[in-house]
């Protein structure tokens, strides 16, 4: 049987409890999960790629151990499908919060399928208790001095407070 390798791409800027929900649920579907941090030279990130990588490694380690799956963290730029191919993924994991996400993701599935037909996309719907969380809103709340403790893991909150 072919190893099921999932690739979960995102900016993770910052990693949120919503991301962790998808990671935990996706880890149960694959033999190896690669979390891909998208970095774009033209965009100014909220957190550096190195810090995002460190924070993700800290929060995914316990998930990997509990579920018994290998989880790797990588950085990529350029096309997501090319990054997925580089890490040997045969499944792309995408989290869905609502129908807006679904409509956008369906367009991406079509485009990606034409570029890399053997790469399958699996949608993981967010759990109800984290469905409302988006990294964009978390960044905005944080930048305006609001409390984001309910939306991010403790290590992310600590990193943002320092």
Secondary structure, DSSP 4 states (H G I P E B T S, - for coil): ----EEEEEE--TT--HHHHHHHHHHHTT-SEEEEEEE--TTS--SS-HHHHHHHHHHHHHHHHHHHT-EEEEEEE-S-HHHHHHHTT-SEEEEEE-SHHHHHHHHHHHHHHHHH-TT-EEEEEEPPTTTTT--HHHHHHHHHTT---TTTS-HHHHHHHH-
